[in-house]
Amino acid sequence: MKNKIPVVFIPLLFLIHFNISAQEKDENKIVYERIVYTDDPLPNNLVPDKKTAIKIAEAIWLPIYGKMIYNEKPFVAELTSTGIWIVNGSLQNPREKGGTAHIEIQKSDCKILKVYHGK
């Protein structure tokens, strides 16, 4: 009977020791939490309206195509049902040949999905 107690007792001591050291390691970890504010107006709405979409389009187009982009005003912005703003330039004379600038901007996070200029 005396031999059974140490056989059960020794594994129990190991278990307690490893559990305590595991807890000590967890206390030393740095935990990063994502805090979501309920009164924040920006989640899923970084590009809330046409005016903002057009300003973003201009900021992207200007370094790519230069000041000639302003010849394509007025810029037209439309929001698709999937939450993507499509902004296009306009031809001054619809009878002229040529293309216009095009950009697709995700409304939720302002991600630029496509940028090109038609020919």
LUMTORLUM-539488 format. One record per residue: residue number from 1; residue in one letter; x, y, z of N, C-alpha, C in turn. Coordinates in nm, 2 decimals, always signed. Last residue first. Layout:
REM residues N
- NUM / A / X / Y / Z / X / Y / Z / X / Y / Z
...
//
This chain:
REM residues 119
- 119 / K / -0.89 / +5.42 / -7.45 / -0.82 / +5.48 / -7.56 / -0.93 / +5.52 / -7.66
- 118 / G / -0.91 / +5.46 / -7.09 / -0.95 / +5.41 / -7.21 / -0.88 / +5.48 / -7.33
- 117 / H / -0.71 / +5.40 / -6.82 / -0.76 / +5.51 / -6.91 / -0.79 / +5.44 / -7.04
- 116 / Y / -0.76 / +5.27 / -6.48 / -0.71 / +5.26 / -6.62 / -0.77 / +5.38 / -6.70
- 115 / V / -0.76 / +5.08 / -6.19 / -0.74 / +5.22 / -6.25 / -0.69 / +5.20 / -6.39
- 114 / K / -0.94 / +4.90 / -5.94 / -0.89 / +4.92 / -6.08 / -0.87 / +5.06 / -6.11
- 113 / L / -0.95 / +4.92 / -5.66 / -0.96 / +4.79 / -5.72 / -0.91 / +4.79 / -5.87
- 112 / I / -0.84 / +5.06 / -5.37 / -0.84 / +5.09 / -5.51 / -0.84 / +4.95 / -5.58
- 111 / K / -1.02 / +5.08 / -5.07 / -0.92 / +5.00 / -5.15 / -0.94 / +5.03 / -5.30
- 110 / C / -1.18 / +5.19 / -4.88 / -1.11 / +5.28 / -4.97 / -1.01 / +5.21 / -5.06
- 109 / D / -1.34 / +5.03 / -4.73 / -1.21 / +5.05 / -4.68 / -1.12 / +5.14 / -4.78
- 108 / S / -1.61 / +5.05 / -4.84 / -1.59 / +5.01 / -4.70 / -1.45 / +5.05 / -4.65
- 107 / K / -1.60 / +5.11 / -5.12 / -1.66 / +5.20 / -5.02 / -1.62 / +5.17 / -4.88
- 106 / Q / -1.34 / +5.07 / -5.34 / -1.42 / +5.00 / -5.25 / -1.47 / +5.10 / -5.14
- 105 / I / -1.33 / +5.21 / -5.66 / -1.29 / +5.23 / -5.52 / -1.39 / +5.16 / -5.43
- 104 / E / -1.21 / +5.22 / -5.98 / -1.30 / +5.16 / -5.89 / -1.25 / +5.16 / -5.75
- 103 / I / -1.18 / +5.45 / -6.25 / -1.13 / +5.40 / -6.13 / -1.24 / +5.33 / -6.05
- 102 / H / -1.08 / +5.59 / -6.56 / -1.17 / +5.50 / -6.49 / -1.10 / +5.45 / -6.36
- 101 / A / -1.06 / +5.84 / -6.81 / -1.01 / +5.77 / -6.69 / -1.12 / +5.70 / -6.62
- 100 / T / -1.16 / +5.78 / -7.15 / -1.16 / +5.86 / -7.03 / -1.10 / +5.77 / -6.91
- 99 / G / -1.07 / +5.80 / -7.50 / -1.12 / +5.73 / -7.38 / -1.12 / +5.83 / -7.26
- 98 / G / -1.18 / +5.88 / -7.83 / -1.09 / +5.88 / -7.72 / -1.15 / +5.82 / -7.60
- 97 / K / -1.33 / +6.09 / -8.07 / -1.28 / +5.96 / -8.03 / -1.18 / +5.98 / -7.91
- 96 / E / -1.61 / +6.31 / -8.03 / -1.47 / +6.29 / -8.05 / -1.44 / +6.14 / -8.01
- 95 / R / -1.87 / +6.33 / -7.96 / -1.85 / +6.28 / -8.10 / -1.70 / +6.26 / -8.12
- 94 / P / -1.88 / +6.45 / -7.71 / -1.91 / +6.30 / -7.72 / -1.88 / +6.25 / -7.86
- 93 / N / -1.64 / +6.65 / -7.59 / -1.73 / +6.64 / -7.71 / -1.76 / +6.49 / -7.73
- 92 / Q / -1.53 / +6.59 / -7.35 / -1.58 / +6.72 / -7.37 / -1.68 / +6.72 / -7.49
- 91 / L / -1.60 / +6.29 / -7.17 / -1.54 / +6.35 / -7.29 / -1.61 / +6.49 / -7.31
- 90 / S / -1.53 / +6.24 / -6.83 / -1.62 / +6.27 / -6.93 / -1.55 / +6.32 / -7.05
- 89 / G / -1.42 / +5.97 / -6.61 / -1.41 / +6.11 / -6.66 / -1.51 / +6.12 / -6.77
- 88 / N / -1.57 / +5.78 / -6.34 / -1.52 / +5.80 / -6.48 / -1.51 / +5.95 / -6.52
- 87 / V / -1.58 / +5.57 / -6.08 / -1.57 / +5.71 / -6.11 / -1.51 / +5.71 / -6.25
- 86 / I / -1.76 / +5.36 / -5.88 / -1.70 / +5.37 / -6.01 / -1.70 / +5.51 / -6.05
- 85 / W / -1.75 / +5.22 / -5.56 / -1.77 / +5.34 / -5.64 / -1.69 / +5.33 / -5.77
- 84 / I / -1.91 / +4.94 / -5.44 / -1.79 / +4.98 / -5.51 / -1.83 / +5.11 / -5.59
- 83 / G / -2.12 / +4.78 / -5.33 / -2.04 / +4.87 / -5.25 / -1.91 / +4.92 / -5.31
- 82 / T / -2.27 / +4.64 / -5.50 / -2.17 / +4.56 / -5.42 / -2.08 / +4.65 / -5.34
- 81 / S / -2.42 / +4.81 / -5.64 / -2.49 / +4.74 / -5.53 / -2.40 / +4.66 / -5.45
- 80 / T / -2.21 / +5.10 / -5.69 / -2.28 / +4.98 / -5.73 / -2.34 / +4.91 / -5.61
- 79 / L / -2.23 / +5.44 / -5.73 / -2.21 / +5.34 / -5.64 / -2.29 / +5.21 / -5.68
- 78 / E / -2.06 / +5.67 / -5.95 / -2.18 / +5.58 / -5.92 / -2.14 / +5.48 / -5.82
- 77 / A / -1.95 / +5.98 / -6.07 / -1.93 / +5.87 / -5.97 / -2.07 / +5.80 / -5.95
- 76 / V / -1.78 / +6.16 / -6.31 / -1.91 / +6.10 / -6.27 / -1.88 / +5.98 / -6.18
- 75 / F / -1.63 / +6.48 / -6.36 / -1.62 / +6.34 / -6.32 / -1.75 / +6.29 / -6.27
- 74 / P / -1.67 / +6.70 / -6.64 / -1.70 / +6.66 / -6.50 / -1.68 / +6.51 / -6.48
- 73 / K / -1.33 / +6.67 / -6.70 / -1.43 / +6.70 / -6.61 / -1.56 / +6.73 / -6.69
- 72 / E / -1.11 / +6.61 / -6.85 / -1.21 / +6.51 / -6.85 / -1.32 / +6.54 / -6.75
- 71 / N / -0.91 / +6.78 / -6.80 / -0.98 / +6.80 / -6.93 / -1.10 / +6.71 / -6.94
- 70 / Y / -0.78 / +6.69 / -6.59 / -0.88 / +6.79 / -6.56 / -0.96 / +6.83 / -6.69
- 69 / I / -0.58 / +6.53 / -6.69 / -0.70 / +6.46 / -6.64 / -0.81 / +6.56 / -6.61
- 68 / M / -0.36 / +6.68 / -6.74 / -0.46 / +6.66 / -6.85 / -0.59 / +6.59 / -6.81
- 67 / K / -0.19 / +6.66 / -6.53 / -0.30 / +6.77 / -6.52 / -0.40 / +6.75 / -6.64
- 66 / G / -0.13 / +6.30 / -6.50 / -0.10 / +6.44 / -6.51 / -0.22 / +6.53 / -6.51
- 65 / Y / -0.17 / +6.03 / -6.47 / -0.20 / +6.09 / -6.60 / -0.17 / +6.24 / -6.61
- 64 / I / -0.06 / +5.98 / -6.21 / -0.05 / +5.88 / -6.32 / -0.06 / +5.95 / -6.45
- 63 / P / -0.11 / +6.19 / -6.03 / +0.03 / +6.14 / -6.05 / +0.04 / +6.05 / -6.17
- 62 / L / -0.41 / +6.20 / -6.08 / -0.31 / +6.31 / -6.11 / -0.17 / +6.27 / -6.12
- 61 / W / -0.55 / +5.97 / -6.00 / -0.52 / +6.00 / -6.14 / -0.41 / +6.10 / -6.16
- 60 / I / -0.56 / +5.99 / -5.72 / -0.49 / +5.88 / -5.78 / -0.46 / +5.91 / -5.92
- 59 / A / -0.70 / +6.23 / -5.68 / -0.57 / +6.21 / -5.61 / -0.49 / +6.10 / -5.67
- 58 / E / -0.94 / +6.18 / -5.82 / -0.84 / +6.28 / -5.87 / -0.70 / +6.26 / -5.81
- 57 / A / -1.04 / +5.98 / -5.66 / -1.01 / +5.95 / -5.80 / -0.91 / +6.05 / -5.85
- 56 / I / -1.09 / +6.13 / -5.43 / -0.99 / +6.01 / -5.42 / -0.95 / +5.98 / -5.56
- 55 / K / -1.29 / +6.30 / -5.53 / -1.16 / +6.35 / -5.47 / -1.05 / +6.25 / -5.47
- 54 / I / -1.49 / +6.11 / -5.59 / -1.43 / +6.19 / -5.69 / -1.30 / +6.25 / -5.65
- 53 / A / -1.56 / +6.01 / -5.33 / -1.51 / +5.92 / -5.43 / -1.44 / +6.00 / -5.55
- 52 / T / -1.66 / +6.25 / -5.22 / -1.53 / +6.19 / -5.16 / -1.47 / +6.09 / -5.26
- 51 / K / -1.89 / +6.29 / -5.37 / -1.78 / +6.39 / -5.37 / -1.65 / +6.33 / -5.32
- 50 / K / -2.04 / +6.06 / -5.32 / -1.98 / +6.08 / -5.46 / -1.87 / +6.18 / -5.45
- 49 / D / -1.96 / +5.92 / -4.99 / -2.04 / +5.99 / -5.09 / -1.97 / +6.01 / -5.22
- 48 / P / -1.79 / +5.77 / -4.81 / -1.94 / +5.78 / -4.79 / -2.02 / +5.83 / -4.90
- 47 / V / -1.56 / +5.57 / -4.78 / -1.59 / +5.66 / -4.89 / -1.74 / +5.67 / -4.89
- 46 / L / -1.56 / +5.43 / -4.54 / -1.45 / +5.52 / -4.56 / -1.48 / +5.62 / -4.68
- 45 / N / -1.74 / +5.24 / -4.41 / -1.79 / +5.36 / -4.48 / -1.68 / +5.47 / -4.50
- 44 / N / -1.66 / +5.04 / -4.24 / -1.74 / +5.01 / -4.36 / -1.80 / +5.13 / -4.43
- 43 / P / -1.63 / +5.27 / -3.98 / -1.63 / +5.13 / -4.02 / -1.72 / +5.10 / -4.14
- 42 / L / -1.67 / +5.55 / -3.92 / -1.59 / +5.51 / -4.03 / -1.60 / +5.36 / -4.07
- 41 / P / -1.79 / +5.65 / -3.69 / -1.86 / +5.66 / -3.82 / -1.79 / +5.60 / -3.93
- 40 / D / -1.81 / +5.50 / -3.38 / -1.72 / +5.53 / -3.49 / -1.79 / +5.54 / -3.62
- 39 / D / -1.95 / +5.41 / -3.17 / -1.99 / +5.54 / -3.22 / -1.90 / +5.58 / -3.33
- 38 / T / -1.84 / +5.17 / -3.10 / -1.97 / +5.16 / -3.16 / -2.01 / +5.30 / -3.22
- 37 / Y / -1.51 / +5.06 / -3.16 / -1.60 / +5.16 / -3.10 / -1.73 / +5.17 / -3.17
- 36 / V / -1.33 / +4.78 / -3.09 / -1.43 / +4.84 / -3.18 / -1.52 / +4.94 / -3.11
- 35 / I / -1.01 / +4.68 / -3.06 / -1.12 / +4.75 / -2.99 / -1.21 / +4.81 / -3.10
- 34 / R / -0.84 / +4.39 / -3.04 / -0.90 / +4.48 / -3.14 / -1.02 / +4.55 / -3.07
- 33 / E / -0.55 / +4.34 / -2.84 / -0.70 / +4.33 / -2.86 / -0.74 / +4.43 / -2.96
- 32 / Y / -0.27 / +4.16 / -2.77 / -0.33 / +4.27 / -2.85 / -0.47 / +4.24 / -2.87
- 31 / V / -0.08 / +4.07 / -2.50 / -0.20 / +4.04 / -2.58 / -0.25 / +4.17 / -2.64
- 30 / I / +0.22 / +3.93 / -2.43 / +0.16 / +4.06 / -2.46 / +0.04 / +4.02 / -2.54
- 29 / K / +0.29 / +3.71 / -2.16 / +0.26 / +3.73 / -2.30 / +0.19 / +3.87 / -2.31
- 28 / N / +0.32 / +3.66 / -1.89 / +0.43 / +3.73 / -1.96 / +0.40 / +3.77 / -2.10
- 27 / E / +0.12 / +3.49 / -1.83 / +0.12 / +3.62 / -1.77 / +0.22 / +3.71 / -1.84
- 26 / D / +0.19 / +3.25 / -1.95 / +0.08 / +3.32 / -2.00 / +0.07 / +3.47 / -1.95
- 25 / K / +0.40 / +3.17 / -1.78 / +0.43 / +3.21 / -1.91 / +0.32 / +3.29 / -1.97
- 24 / E / +0.25 / +3.10 / -1.55 / +0.35 / +3.21 / -1.54 / +0.38 / +3.26 / -1.68
- 23 / Q / +0.10 / +2.89 / -1.65 / +0.03 / +3.01 / -1.61 / +0.13 / +3.13 / -1.60
- 22 / A / +0.31 / +2.70 / -1.68 / +0.23 / +2.74 / -1.80 / +0.16 / +2.87 / -1.77
- 21 / S / +0.38 / +2.66 / -1.41 / +0.48 / +2.73 / -1.50 / +0.41 / +2.77 / -1.63
- 20 / I / +0.15 / +2.53 / -1.32 / +0.19 / +2.66 / -1.26 / +0.29 / +2.73 / -1.36
- 19 / N / +0.15 / +2.30 / -1.47 / +0.04 / +2.39 / -1.48 / +0.07 / +2.53 / -1.43
- 18 / F / +0.39 / +2.18 / -1.39 / +0.37 / +2.22 / -1.53 / +0.26 / +2.32 / -1.55
- 17 / H / +0.32 / +2.12 / -1.12 / +0.43 / +2.20 / -1.15 / +0.42 / +2.26 / -1.29
- 16 / I / +0.10 / +1.95 / -1.14 / +0.08 / +2.08 / -1.07 / +0.20 / +2.17 / -1.11
- 15 / L / +0.22 / +1.73 / -1.27 / +0.11 / +1.80 / -1.33 / +0.09 / +1.94 / -1.27
- 14 / F / +0.41 / +1.65 / -1.08 / +0.45 / +1.70 / -1.21 / +0.34 / +1.78 / -1.28
- 13 / L / +0.24 / +1.57 / -0.87 / +0.33 / +1.68 / -0.85 / +0.38 / +1.74 / -0.99
- 12 / L / +0.12 / +1.35 / -1.00 / +0.03 / +1.46 / -0.96 / +0.12 / +1.58 / -0.93
- 11 / P / +0.33 / +1.17 / -1.03 / +0.27 / +1.23 / -1.15 / +0.18 / +1.35 / -1.11
- 10 / I / +0.36 / +1.13 / -0.74 / +0.47 / +1.19 / -0.82 / +0.41 / +1.24 / -0.95
- 9 / F / +0.13 / +1.00 / -0.64 / +0.16 / +1.13 / -0.59 / +0.26 / +1.20 / -0.68
- 8 / V / +0.12 / +0.75 / -0.74 / +0.01 / +0.84 / -0.78 / +0.05 / +0.98 / -0.75
- 7 / V / +0.35 / +0.64 / -0.63 / +0.33 / +0.62 / -0.78 / +0.22 / +0.72 / -0.82
- 6 / P / +0.33 / +0.69 / -0.36 / +0.43 / +0.77 / -0.44 / +0.40 / +0.76 / -0.59
- 5 / I / +0.11 / +0.51 / -0.31 / +0.09 / +0.65 / -0.28 / +0.20 / +0.73 / -0.36
- 4 / K / +0.20 / +0.25 / -0.36 / +0.10 / +0.30 / -0.44 / +0.09 / +0.46 / -0.43
- 3 / N / +0.37 / +0.17 / -0.15 / +0.42 / +0.20 / -0.28 / +0.32 / +0.26 / -0.38
- 2 / K / +0.20 / +0.12 / +0.07 / +0.29 / +0.23 / +0.07 / +0.35 / +0.27 / -0.06
- 1 / M / +0.08 / -0.12 / +0.00 / +0.00 / +0.00 / +0.00 / +0.09 / +0.13 / +0.00
//
